[in-house]
Amino acid sequence: MGRKINHHPFYTGNKHGRLSFGAYRVSNETAAVMLQSGQDAGRHYTVMQSTGDADKGSKGSTTSVCPGTHTVKAGKDIVNYTLPSTVPNNIPAIFYEAENGDIVLSAPRGRIKIVAEDIELISTGFDGKSGVISLTANEKILLNSQTIDIQSTETTKIFSEKTVECIGKGLMNIYGGLVKFSDRTTKGGKPSKTCYPDRASSDQAVDINEERNK
């Protein structure tokens, strides 16, 4: 594709900065509006692009680039508590919504911190497969709190390839409508010495707990 030409671009500015309308970028796409820093224009700018690949999201996109810290501060005049009530009004100060597609926060050489009075992670699925919150770490996931409650409506499972430790320094309560403990001291297909078949199925050679965690 040849180089596109806009015969009616408009530029204004001085040595400190420039504002352009209809300029073509290096990618050969039209920047409907572009604001550039004069001293660091190649690394410090905001552009509203009007052309590009709509399927990949470049058409109608907005890009902000800066070599330093990017700060957004808002909500100074918002009243989140109407005294004497201690119930928050839940008025958003900063609101981001992706009508379609993902929201990605990436800090490949840093940390991501979320600090607030309360933090909620909500995932709403629709097909029995989505609605999942996934935490993945190649070293540790640490939970530190005065109280940690884990509740589920169907199944709760804790699994480790090596060791699982449950320690209650003061008191440990274990309760179940039916409690079944199994161990396996040998490897391979042999059942453990203390693990008997499920009484409801006389032809079962290995305990159901061993089958489930093979």
PATI-670631 format. One line per 4 residues: number of its first residue (from 0); their letters; for each residue z, y, x of N, C-alpha, C. Coordinates in nm, 4 decimals, always signed. Atoms other than C-alpha are relative to their C-alpha. Layout:
NUM> a> Z/Y/X/Z/Y/X/Z/Y/X  ...
This chain:
0> mgrk> +0.0000/-0.1187/+0.0845/+0.0000/+0.0000/+0.0000/+0.0000/+0.1244/+0.0886  +0.0082/-0.1224/-0.0774/-0.0930/+0.3434/+0.1327/+0.1193/+0.0906/-0.0233  -0.1103/-0.0951/+0.0094/+0.1438/+0.6297/+0.1829/-0.0155/+0.0843/-0.1252  +0.0039/-0.0792/+0.1223/+0.2321/+0.7961/-0.1469/+0.0139/+0.1482/+0.0336
4> inhh> -0.0037/-0.1446/-0.0220/+0.1898/+1.1705/-0.1762/+0.0397/+0.0683/-0.1288  -0.0376/-0.0858/+0.1122/+0.3657/+1.4121/-0.4080/-0.0469/+0.1416/+0.0335  +0.0597/-0.1304/-0.0297/+0.1674/+1.7359/-0.4239/+0.0877/+0.1162/-0.0452  -0.0842/-0.1093/+0.0509/+0.4494/+1.9303/-0.5892/+0.1478/-0.0239/+0.0303
8> pfyt> -0.1430/+0.0110/-0.0328/+0.7762/+1.8659/-0.4015/+0.0613/+0.1399/+0.0126  -0.0686/-0.1289/-0.0146/+1.0392/+2.1370/-0.3748/+0.1186/-0.0204/+0.0936  -0.1081/+0.0069/-0.0970/+1.2803/+2.2022/-0.0873/+0.0702/+0.1352/+0.0060  -0.0766/-0.1215/-0.0217/+1.5589/+2.4536/-0.0445/+0.1212/-0.0327/+0.0855
12> gnkh> -0.1160/+0.0233/-0.0850/+1.8378/+2.4941/+0.2083/-0.0065/+0.0835/+0.1261  -0.0041/-0.0677/-0.1288/+1.9253/+2.6138/+0.5560/+0.0455/-0.0999/+0.1053  -0.0363/+0.0906/-0.1082/+2.0555/+2.4712/+0.8842/+0.1207/-0.0874/-0.0349  -0.1200/+0.0753/+0.0360/+2.3711/+2.3468/+0.7118/-0.0285/-0.1145/-0.0982
16> grls> +0.0300/+0.1039/+0.0968/+2.2043/+2.1380/+0.4432/-0.1300/+0.0268/-0.0727  +0.1272/-0.0143/+0.0705/+1.8973/+2.0760/+0.2307/+0.0056/-0.0742/-0.1319  +0.0141/+0.0607/+0.1316/+1.8284/+1.9999/-0.1351/-0.1484/-0.0130/-0.0296  +0.1427/+0.0228/+0.0231/+1.4937/+1.8430/-0.2169/-0.0218/-0.0694/-0.1328
20> fgay> +0.0393/+0.0605/+0.1269/+1.3154/+1.7368/-0.5351/-0.1391/-0.0606/+0.0157  +0.1307/+0.0644/-0.0047/+1.0334/+1.4814/-0.5415/-0.0467/-0.0372/+0.1382  +0.0404/+0.0363/-0.1358/+1.0340/+1.4027/-0.1690/-0.0120/-0.1516/+0.0118  +0.0158/+0.1437/-0.0242/+0.9165/+1.0637/-0.0443/+0.0846/-0.0407/+0.1205
24> rvsn> -0.0873/+0.0510/-0.1044/+1.1540/+0.8570/+0.1661/-0.0781/-0.0914/+0.0955  +0.0640/+0.0898/-0.0957/+1.0788/+0.6268/+0.4602/-0.0468/-0.1275/-0.0691  +0.0364/+0.1203/+0.0750/+1.0665/+0.3386/+0.2104/-0.1227/+0.0204/-0.0883  +0.1178/-0.0334/+0.0802/+0.7675/+0.5132/+0.0438/+0.0323/+0.0081/-0.1492
28> etaa> -0.0431/-0.0178/+0.1377/+0.9694/+0.5638/-0.2745/+0.0423/+0.1446/-0.0215  -0.0268/-0.1395/+0.0321/+1.0313/+0.8926/-0.4535/+0.1490/+0.0244/-0.0184  -0.1362/-0.0475/+0.0214/+1.3680/+1.0643/-0.4225/-0.0079/+0.1168/-0.0961  +0.0083/-0.1072/+0.0985/+1.3875/+1.2633/-0.7446/+0.0870/+0.1175/+0.0425
32> vmlq> -0.0904/-0.1025/-0.0514/+1.6869/+1.4536/-0.6040/+0.0649/-0.0555/+0.1261  -0.0628/+0.0436/-0.1239/+1.8221/+1.4367/-0.2481/+0.0760/+0.1150/+0.0621  -0.0860/-0.0984/-0.0633/+2.1113/+1.6259/-0.0928/+0.0347/-0.0506/+0.1390  -0.0185/+0.0427/-0.1380/+2.1341/+1.6133/+0.2879/+0.0851/+0.0992/+0.0773
36> sgqd> -0.0734/-0.0846/-0.0935/+2.3722/+1.7421/+0.5515/-0.0940/+0.0443/+0.1107  +0.0928/-0.0503/-0.0994/+2.1884/+1.9638/+0.7974/+0.0254/-0.0546/+0.1395  -0.0322/+0.0428/-0.1352/+2.3709/+1.8516/+1.1100/-0.0032/-0.1520/+0.0161  -0.0014/+0.1458/-0.0082/+2.3793/+1.4801/+1.0253/-0.0783/-0.0576/-0.1180
40> agrh> +0.0760/+0.0316/+0.1207/+2.1032/+1.4436/+0.7664/-0.0371/-0.1472/-0.0103  +0.0412/+0.1399/+0.0049/+2.0004/+1.0921/+0.8648/+0.1114/-0.0954/-0.0380  -0.1122/+0.0869/+0.0294/+2.3507/+0.9534/+0.8087/+0.0900/+0.0535/-0.1102  -0.0873/-0.0622/+0.0989/+2.5015/+1.1899/+0.5504/-0.0859/+0.0607/-0.1115
44> ytvm> +0.0875/-0.0467/+0.1075/+2.3179/+1.2237/+0.2202/+0.0329/-0.0722/-0.1304  -0.0050/+0.0607/+0.1327/+2.3076/+1.1484/-0.1516/-0.1395/+0.0089/-0.0596  +0.1362/+0.0030/+0.0515/+1.9817/+1.0432/-0.3133/-0.0035/-0.0681/-0.1362  +0.0275/+0.0585/+0.1315/+1.8729/+0.9737/-0.6720/-0.1467/-0.0420/+0.0005
48> qstg> +0.1359/+0.0524/-0.0162/+1.5664/+0.7508/-0.6498/-0.0638/-0.0257/-0.1358  +0.0678/+0.0130/+0.1293/+1.3099/+0.7537/-0.9306/-0.1015/-0.1138/-0.0034  +0.0955/+0.1103/-0.0035/+1.0716/+0.4772/-0.8145/+0.0626/-0.1176/+0.0743  -0.0496/+0.1185/-0.0691/+1.1121/+0.1278/-0.6700/-0.0098/-0.1232/-0.0874
52> dadk> +0.0023/+0.1281/+0.0702/+1.1650/-0.2292/-0.7848/+0.1130/-0.0034/-0.1022  -0.1016/+0.0001/+0.1056/+1.3446/-0.2301/-1.1214/+0.0773/-0.1308/-0.0030  -0.0673/+0.1295/+0.0021/+1.4228/-0.6024/-1.0952/+0.1071/-0.0098/+0.1079  -0.0978/+0.0020/-0.1089/+1.6079/-0.5469/-0.7664/+0.0977/+0.1172/-0.0069
56> gskg> -0.0954/-0.1078/+0.0210/+1.7824/-0.2348/-0.8919/-0.0268/+0.1275/+0.0751  +0.0241/-0.1203/-0.0791/+1.6224/+0.0220/-0.6611/-0.0560/+0.1142/-0.0848  +0.0532/-0.1049/+0.0867/+1.4378/+0.2108/-0.9378/+0.1128/+0.0594/-0.0843  -0.1072/-0.0662/+0.0732/+1.6696/+0.4674/-1.0916/+0.1358/-0.0156/+0.0657
60> stts> -0.1263/+0.0219/-0.0703/+1.9343/+0.4015/-0.8255/+0.0516/+0.1300/+0.0609  -0.0653/-0.1121/-0.0674/+2.1808/+0.6448/-0.6699/+0.0724/-0.0534/+0.1219  -0.0593/+0.0450/-0.1255/+2.2901/+0.6078/-0.3076/+0.0715/+0.1162/+0.0667  -0.0757/-0.0991/-0.0761/+2.5610/+0.7983/-0.1212/+0.0369/-0.0617/+0.1345
64> vcpg> -0.0254/+0.0497/-0.1353/+2.5901/+0.7562/+0.2554/+0.0723/+0.1079/+0.0793  -0.0702/-0.0949/-0.0857/+2.8389/+0.9200/+0.4914/+0.0580/-0.0734/+0.1202  -0.0531/+0.0647/-0.1194/+2.9513/+0.8439/+0.8485/+0.1526/+0.0041/+0.0073  -0.1456/-0.0115/-0.0001/+3.3122/+0.9409/+0.7721/+0.0610/-0.0585/-0.1256
68> thtv> -0.0731/+0.0496/+0.1166/+3.5607/+0.8828/+0.4914/-0.0584/+0.0567/-0.1285  +0.0470/-0.0413/+0.1318/+3.4377/+0.8947/+0.1329/+0.1194/+0.0000/-0.0955  -0.1197/-0.0146/+0.0821/+3.7122/+1.0242/-0.0982/-0.0360/+0.0481/-0.1393  +0.0123/-0.0436/+0.1390/+3.7206/+1.0496/-0.4764/+0.1415/+0.0163/-0.0545
72> kagk> -0.1341/-0.0273/+0.0524/+4.0275/+1.2122/-0.6316/-0.0134/+0.0610/-0.1384  +0.0154/-0.0459/+0.1379/+4.0682/+1.2596/-1.0049/+0.1290/-0.0228/-0.0768  -0.1094/+0.0272/+0.0927/+4.3141/+1.2692/-1.2938/+0.1187/+0.0928/+0.0096  -0.1154/-0.0880/-0.0183/+4.5351/+1.5618/-1.1980/+0.0544/+0.0526/-0.1324
76> divn> -0.0437/-0.0578/+0.1276/+4.5472/+1.6996/-1.5535/+0.0218/-0.1042/-0.1096  -0.0207/+0.1046/+0.0999/+4.5745/+1.3624/-1.7307/+0.1493/-0.0247/-0.0184  -0.1394/+0.0293/+0.0330/+4.9071/+1.3032/-1.9067/+0.0069/-0.1464/-0.0406  -0.0013/+0.1438/+0.0273/+4.9629/+0.9296/-1.8853/+0.1246/-0.0440/-0.0757
80> ytlp> -0.1214/+0.0304/+0.0743/+5.3139/+0.9393/-2.0362/+0.0346/+0.1192/-0.0874  -0.0414/-0.1045/+0.0922/+5.4070/+1.1401/-2.3457/+0.1507/-0.0119/-0.0194  -0.1459/+0.0077/+0.0037/+5.7777/+1.2067/-2.3022/+0.0530/+0.0212/-0.1416  -0.0877/+0.0846/-0.0825/+6.0254/+1.0759/-2.4001/-0.0468/-0.1465/+0.0092
84> stvp> +0.0474/+0.1380/-0.0021/+5.8113/+0.7611/-2.4357/-0.0263/-0.0440/+0.1436  +0.0288/+0.0593/-0.1308/+5.7877/+0.5315/-2.1332/-0.1202/-0.0930/-0.0068  +0.1198/+0.0824/+0.0172/+5.4772/+0.3570/-2.2699/-0.1213/+0.0809/+0.0457  +0.1142/-0.0781/-0.0502/+5.1637/+0.4659/-2.0816/-0.1076/+0.0178/-0.1064
88> nnip> +0.1095/-0.0282/+0.0931/+4.8754/+0.6237/-2.2727/-0.1290/-0.0721/+0.0387  +0.1155/+0.0766/-0.0473/+4.6281/+0.4192/-2.0667/-0.1290/+0.0815/-0.0046  +0.1185/-0.0851/-0.0095/+4.3869/+0.7089/-2.0127/-0.0613/-0.0200/+0.1387  +0.0592/+0.0239/-0.1328/+4.1415/+0.6209/-1.7332/-0.0276/+0.1306/+0.0735
92> aify> +0.0322/-0.1138/-0.0850/+4.1187/+0.8703/-1.4476/-0.1320/-0.0237/+0.0734  +0.1271/+0.0385/-0.0620/+3.8355/+0.6865/-1.2707/-0.0484/-0.1247/-0.0725  +0.0534/+0.1095/+0.0809/+3.6104/+0.4551/-1.4703/-0.1343/-0.0436/+0.0575  +0.1262/+0.0582/-0.0458/+3.3406/+0.2278/-1.3285/-0.0378/-0.1121/-0.0956
96> eaen> +0.0486/+0.1060/+0.0891/+3.1312/+0.0102/-1.5580/-0.1408/-0.0412/+0.0423  +0.1331/+0.0541/-0.0272/+2.8382/-0.2132/-1.4642/-0.0481/-0.0664/-0.1290  +0.0481/+0.0552/+0.1273/+2.6482/-0.2703/-1.7895/-0.0653/-0.1362/+0.0199  +0.0558/+0.1297/-0.0393/+2.4638/-0.5553/-1.6175/+0.0167/-0.0134/+0.1514
100> gdiv> -0.0110/+0.0206/-0.1440/+2.5013/-0.7122/-1.2743/+0.1445/-0.0008/+0.0477  -0.1300/+0.0168/-0.0636/+2.7918/-0.7352/-1.0314/+0.0540/+0.1329/+0.0513  -0.0663/-0.1072/-0.0741/+3.0420/-0.4946/-0.8799/+0.0509/-0.0620/+0.1298  -0.0342/+0.0577/-0.1302/+3.0877/-0.5604/-0.5066/+0.0804/+0.1029/+0.0796
104> lsap> -0.0800/-0.0794/-0.0923/+3.3668/-0.4178/-0.2905/+0.0045/-0.0755/+0.1321  +0.0109/+0.0712/-0.1273/+3.3086/-0.5063/+0.0736/+0.0565/+0.0853/+0.1129  -0.0522/-0.0638/-0.1210/+3.5044/-0.4176/+0.3881/+0.0001/-0.1048/+0.1102  +0.0109/+0.1091/-0.0961/+3.3771/-0.6605/+0.6548/+0.0850/+0.0194/+0.1255
108> rgri> -0.0849/-0.0252/-0.1170/+3.5845/-0.4921/+0.9288/+0.1242/+0.0799/-0.0393  -0.1189/-0.0705/+0.0467/+3.8811/-0.3723/+0.7265/+0.0669/-0.0761/-0.1131  -0.0732/+0.0596/+0.1093/+4.1085/-0.4417/+0.4311/-0.0310/+0.0723/-0.1300  +0.0126/-0.0592/+0.1327/+4.0817/-0.3791/+0.0582/+0.1384/+0.0005/-0.0629
112> kiva> -0.1322/-0.0136/+0.0597/+4.4025/-0.2481/-0.0986/-0.0120/+0.0536/-0.1425  -0.0102/-0.0475/+0.1376/+4.4763/-0.2061/-0.4693/+0.1477/+0.0279/-0.0251  -0.1390/-0.0405/+0.0167/+4.7976/-0.0122/-0.5360/+0.0149/+0.0703/-0.1347  -0.0209/-0.0603/+0.1310/+4.9283/+0.0747/-0.8844/+0.1359/-0.0420/-0.0547
116> edie> -0.1227/+0.0431/+0.0676/+5.2298/+0.0541/-1.1184/-0.0137/-0.1441/-0.0475  +0.0316/+0.1358/+0.0448/+5.0728/-0.2575/-1.2707/-0.1446/-0.0298/+0.0354  +0.1357/+0.0434/-0.0336/+4.7640/-0.4560/-1.1721/-0.0358/-0.1173/-0.0894  +0.0469/+0.1062/+0.0881/+4.5679/-0.6709/-1.4164/-0.1362/-0.0497/+0.0475
120> list> +0.1294/+0.0626/-0.0246/+4.2869/-0.9139/-1.3349/-0.0349/-0.0800/-0.1244  +0.0364/+0.0613/+0.1281/+4.1095/-1.0174/-1.6552/-0.1422/-0.0527/+0.0098  +0.1332/+0.0608/+0.0020/+3.8163/-1.2576/-1.6773/-0.0228/-0.0603/-0.1382  +0.0295/+0.0456/+0.1358/+3.6589/-1.3199/-2.0182/-0.1297/-0.0791/+0.0011
124> gfdg> +0.1187/+0.0852/+0.0021/+3.4195/-1.6144/-2.0362/-0.0531/-0.0188/-0.1403  +0.0629/+0.0175/+0.1310/+3.1866/-1.7152/-2.3159/-0.0630/-0.1375/-0.0185  +0.0733/+0.1256/+0.0125/+3.0370/-2.0585/-2.2393/+0.0794/-0.1210/+0.0477  -0.0801/+0.1112/-0.0480/+3.3269/-2.2752/-2.1220/-0.0098/-0.0214/+0.1503
128> ksgv> +0.0155/+0.0109/-0.1449/+3.2121/-2.2355/-1.7585/+0.0402/+0.1290/+0.0707  -0.0420/-0.1278/-0.0561/+3.2677/-1.8653/-1.6948/+0.1440/+0.0279/-0.0440  -0.1394/-0.0295/+0.0279/+3.6003/-1.6882/-1.7382/+0.0903/-0.0532/+0.1095  -0.0711/+0.0570/-0.1139/+3.7181/-1.7890/-1.3896/+0.0401/+0.1121/+0.0958
132> islt> -0.0460/-0.0870/-0.1069/+3.9281/-1.5923/-1.1396/+0.0184/-0.0869/+0.1233  +0.0000/+0.0839/-0.1200/+3.8736/-1.7342/-0.7913/+0.0535/+0.0792/+0.1188  -0.0539/-0.0579/-0.1228/+4.0796/-1.6531/-0.4807/-0.0298/-0.0963/+0.1137  +0.0388/+0.0852/-0.1117/+3.9399/-1.7891/-0.1541/+0.0386/+0.0679/+0.1311
136> anek> -0.0380/-0.0509/-0.1315/+4.0858/-1.7431/+0.1945/-0.0110/-0.1135/+0.1004  +0.0137/+0.1058/-0.1005/+4.0171/-1.9306/+0.5177/+0.1291/-0.0245/+0.0774  -0.1278/+0.0206/-0.0678/+4.3822/-1.9021/+0.6299/+0.1137/-0.0196/-0.0998  -0.1137/+0.0102/+0.0916/+4.6493/-1.8274/+0.3667/-0.0208/+0.0872/-0.1223
140> illn> -0.0174/-0.0847/+0.1182/+4.7073/-1.6957/+0.0156/+0.1501/+0.0130/-0.0204  -0.1436/-0.0237/+0.0057/+5.0533/-1.5392/+0.0008/+0.0364/+0.0680/-0.1316  -0.0538/-0.0596/+0.1212/+5.2420/-1.4665/-0.3226/+0.1474/+0.0291/+0.0245  -0.1386/-0.0398/-0.0227/+5.5670/-1.2703/-0.2784/+0.0479/+0.0844/-0.1169
144> sqti> -0.0502/-0.0727/+0.1149/+5.7678/-1.1597/-0.5796/+0.1407/-0.0489/-0.0328  -0.1311/+0.0428/+0.0469/+6.1118/-1.1731/-0.7387/-0.0135/-0.1198/-0.0937  +0.0256/+0.1096/+0.0924/+5.9722/-1.4003/-1.0110/-0.1494/-0.0286/-0.0023  +0.1400/+0.0420/+0.0108/+5.6459/-1.5975/-1.0174/-0.0091/-0.0995/-0.1154
148> diqs> +0.0201/+0.0866/+0.1161/+5.5417/-1.7490/-1.3517/-0.1448/-0.0479/-0.0018  +0.1329/+0.0586/+0.0127/+5.2446/-1.9858/-1.3788/-0.0032/-0.0764/-0.1318  +0.0090/+0.0631/+0.1311/+5.1415/-2.0881/-1.7304/-0.1446/-0.0381/-0.0287  +0.1330/+0.0428/+0.0422/+4.8458/-2.2822/-1.8650/+0.0116/-0.0703/-0.1345
152> tett> +0.0001/+0.0636/+0.1318/+4.7493/-2.4143/-2.2074/-0.0468/-0.1448/+0.0051  +0.0498/+0.1373/-0.0093/+4.5883/-2.7373/-2.0836/+0.0528/-0.0727/+0.1232  -0.0338/+0.0743/-0.1212/+4.6365/-2.8395/-1.7193/+0.0404/+0.0949/+0.1115  -0.0386/-0.0687/-0.1230/+4.8176/-2.7142/-1.4102/+0.0014/-0.1039/+0.1113
156> kifs> +0.0115/+0.0974/-0.1081/+4.7321/-2.8902/-1.0844/+0.0187/+0.0690/+0.1337  -0.0192/-0.0468/-0.1364/+4.8539/-2.8327/-0.7291/-0.0399/-0.1148/+0.0918  +0.0529/+0.1067/-0.0839/+4.6617/-3.0313/-0.4689/-0.0122/+0.0482/+0.1433  +0.0146/-0.0297/-0.1420/+4.6689/-3.0388/-0.0903/-0.0526/-0.1231/+0.0711
160> ektv> +0.0520/+0.1103/-0.0802/+4.4768/-3.2500/+0.1591/+0.1077/-0.0604/+0.0896  -0.1035/+0.0499/-0.0906/+4.7963/-3.2839/+0.3641/+0.1375/-0.0006/-0.0667  -0.1402/-0.0013/+0.0413/+5.1422/-3.1707/+0.2527/+0.0223/+0.0987/-0.1140  -0.0466/-0.0873/+0.1075/+5.2897/-3.0253/-0.0668/+0.1524/+0.0017/+0.0055
164> ecig> -0.1447/-0.0132/-0.0055/+5.6449/-2.8932/-0.0471/+0.0489/+0.0810/-0.1200  -0.0664/-0.0710/+0.1093/+5.8578/-2.7923/-0.3480/+0.1469/+0.0118/+0.0379  -0.1363/-0.0210/-0.0487/+6.1889/-2.6379/-0.2392/+0.0718/+0.0972/-0.0928  -0.0873/-0.0876/+0.0762/+6.4587/-2.4954/-0.4595/+0.1345/+0.0068/+0.0687
168> kglm> -0.1225/-0.0068/-0.0795/+6.7428/-2.3757/-0.2361/+0.1251/-0.0002/-0.0877  -0.1153/+0.0005/+0.0892/+6.9731/-2.3151/-0.5299/-0.0047/-0.1148/-0.0983  +0.0131/+0.1017/+0.1039/+6.8433/-2.5442/-0.8051/-0.1474/-0.0261/-0.0244  +0.1361/+0.0360/+0.0368/+6.5239/-2.7311/-0.8857/+0.0045/-0.0810/-0.1284
172> niyg> +0.0097/+0.0695/+0.1277/+6.4485/-2.8356/-1.2435/-0.1387/-0.0591/-0.0148  +0.1262/+0.0673/+0.0285/+6.1740/-3.0885/-1.3159/+0.0133/-0.0650/-0.1364  -0.0063/+0.0551/+0.1354/+6.1070/-3.1687/-1.6799/-0.1398/-0.0314/-0.0491  +0.1266/+0.0342/+0.0623/+5.8281/-3.3423/-1.8648/+0.0246/-0.0936/-0.1166
176> glvk> -0.0118/+0.0948/+0.1112/+5.7802/-3.5212/-2.1944/-0.0094/-0.1428/+0.0511  +0.0090/+0.1273/-0.0712/+5.6755/-3.8121/-1.9736/-0.0255/+0.0339/+0.1462  +0.0114/-0.0308/-0.1417/+5.7241/-3.7954/-1.5962/-0.0369/-0.1271/+0.0743  +0.0463/+0.1156/-0.0740/+5.5369/-4.0302/-1.3665/-0.0154/+0.0379/+0.1462
180> fsdr> +0.0086/-0.0243/-0.1428/+5.5765/-4.0420/-0.9889/-0.0699/-0.1177/+0.0663  +0.0724/+0.1045/-0.0706/+5.3431/-4.2344/-0.7598/-0.0076/+0.0352/+0.1468  +0.0248/-0.0229/-0.1409/+5.3095/-4.2783/-0.3862/-0.0935/-0.1083/+0.0510  +0.0892/+0.0973/-0.0604/+5.0615/-4.4564/-0.1643/+0.0256/+0.0000/+0.1501
184> ttkg> -0.0343/+0.0089/-0.1423/+5.1737/-4.5734/+0.1773/-0.1101/-0.0638/+0.0818  +0.1131/+0.0588/-0.0706/+4.8471/-4.7475/+0.2631/-0.1264/+0.0745/-0.0371  +0.1267/-0.0667/+0.0234/+4.4933/-4.6120/+0.2894/-0.1041/-0.0994/-0.0499  +0.1091/+0.0840/+0.0467/+4.1683/-4.7431/+0.1509/+0.0104/-0.0255/-0.1490
188> gkps> +0.0030/+0.0301/+0.1416/+4.1250/-4.9128/-0.1852/+0.1242/-0.0699/-0.0513  -0.1192/+0.0720/+0.0420/+4.4669/-5.0812/-0.1908/+0.0948/+0.0921/-0.0752  -0.0998/-0.0816/+0.0692/+4.7226/-4.9541/-0.4423/+0.1289/+0.0058/+0.0806  -0.1242/-0.0133/-0.0725/+5.0602/-4.8378/-0.3165/+0.0977/-0.1091/-0.0401
192> ktcy> -0.0972/+0.1053/+0.0243/+5.3559/-5.0733/-0.2983/+0.0885/+0.0318/-0.1198  -0.0898/-0.0389/+0.1086/+5.5545/-4.8734/-0.5533/-0.0744/+0.0564/-0.1203  +0.0814/-0.0596/+0.1059/+5.2675/-4.7711/-0.7835/-0.0622/-0.1110/-0.0831  +0.0441/+0.1091/+0.0850/+5.2005/-5.0040/-1.0770/-0.1090/+0.0476/-0.0949
196> pdra> +0.1053/-0.0385/+0.0937/+4.9030/-5.0103/-1.3156/+0.0569/+0.0609/-0.1274  -0.0387/-0.0598/+0.1270/+4.9142/-4.8091/-1.6350/+0.0216/-0.1107/-0.1026  -0.0331/+0.1077/+0.0938/+5.0876/-5.0267/-1.8938/-0.0929/-0.0006/-0.1213  +0.0899/-0.0050/+0.1152/+4.8444/-4.9072/-2.1609/-0.1333/-0.0661/+0.0286
200> ssdq> +0.1257/+0.0637/-0.0372/+4.5554/-5.0633/-1.9695/+0.0307/-0.1101/+0.1002  -0.0444/+0.1105/-0.0835/+4.6392/-5.4069/-1.8328/-0.0997/-0.0362/+0.1090  +0.0989/+0.0363/-0.1008/+4.3103/-5.4418/-1.6383/-0.0189/+0.1081/+0.1056  +0.0106/-0.1075/-0.0970/+4.3636/-5.1250/-1.4377/+0.0672/-0.0428/+0.1289
204> avdi> -0.0510/+0.0512/-0.1268/+4.4073/-5.2230/-1.0711/+0.0747/+0.1055/+0.0794  -0.0617/-0.1078/-0.0760/+4.5088/-4.8801/-0.9355/+0.0563/+0.1013/-0.0978  -0.0641/-0.0982/+0.0859/+4.7427/-4.6244/-1.0844/-0.0922/+0.1194/-0.0257  +0.0886/-0.1098/+0.0390/+4.5711/-4.3367/-1.2664/+0.0168/+0.1212/+0.0904
208> neer> -0.0219/-0.1121/-0.0907/+4.7316/-4.0806/-1.0333/-0.0738/-0.0191/+0.1313  +0.0741/+0.0267/-0.1224/+4.5757/-4.2502/-0.7328/-0.1508/+0.0153/-0.0230  +0.1421/-0.0137/+0.0308/+4.2326/-4.2651/-0.9008/-0.0396/+0.1460/-0.0090  +0.0334/-0.1393/+0.0213/+4.2456/-3.8988/-0.9923/-0.0049/+0.0800/+0.1300
212> nk> -0.0094/-0.0775/-0.1240/+4.3254/-3.7828/-0.6389/-0.0648/-0.0690/+0.1186  +0.0712/+0.0645/-0.1099/+4.0954/-4.0103/-0.4373/-0.0866/+0.1016/+0.0736
